[in-house]
Amino acid sequence: MALVTFRVDDRLARLLQRLSRRTGRPKSELIRHALERQFALMRFEGLRASTAPFAEARGWLTDDDIFDEIS
C-alpha cells in the first residue's frame, strides 16, 4: 500500500480526530473511505454528463420522464 502525505486545515483535523474516536476506526481508514466515495461520485458525474445529451434528445429530463417511457 502506498503512503500519501497531505495537509488539512485545523477544522478538518479536529473533525477527523473526533470521528475516529467516536467510531473506533483509524483516521487512515476514514480518509480512504472518503476518497473512494468522492472518486465514485466524480465517475458518476462524468458518466452522467456524457450521457445527458442523449437523454435530453429523447426528452428525458427527469426520472419521471424515463419512468413514463418504460411504463
N, C-alpha and C positions, 0 to 999 in steps of 0.2 A: 504494500500500500504506500502511495506517495505521501510525503509530508508537505503541506502547504501552510505558509505563514501569512497572515494578513492582519490589518489593524481595524478595530471598530471603535466607535466613539464610546464614551463612558456610559451613556444611557443603554446602549445595546449590550455592553459588557455586563451591566447590572441585571438587565432582563435575562440574559443568557444564564448568569450565575443563579438567579432565583429559580428559573425554570429547571435547571439541572438539579438543584437541591430538592425542589418540590416533586419532581418525577423520579429522582434517583437515577437518572440517565446521564452519562458523561456528556460534557459540553461538545466534544467532537462528534458524538452520535447525533445530537440535536442539530448541529451545523450541517452534517452530511444529509440528514433528512430534509432540512430546509432547502439545501441546494438542489437535491433531487426533485423536490416539488416545484421549485422555481424553474428548473430546466424543462420539466414536463409541461408546465404551463406555457413556457415560451415556445415549445414544439407545437402544442395545441394551437396557440395563437397564430403561428406561422402557417400551419395547415389550414386553419380557418380563413386566413387572409388569402391564401392561394386558391381556395375553392369558392369563396364568396362570389366572385363574378359569375361563375357558372350557376350558382343557386339563384342569384338575382336575375339572371337571364331567363330562368324558368319561372320567375315570380315568387320565389321562396325567400321571404324576408324575415319570417318568424317561425317558431316551432309549430304554431297553428297552421301556417301555410303548408308545411310538409305533412302534418297530420291529415289535413283536408285532402291532400293529394293521394295519400295512400289508403285512406278510409273508403 
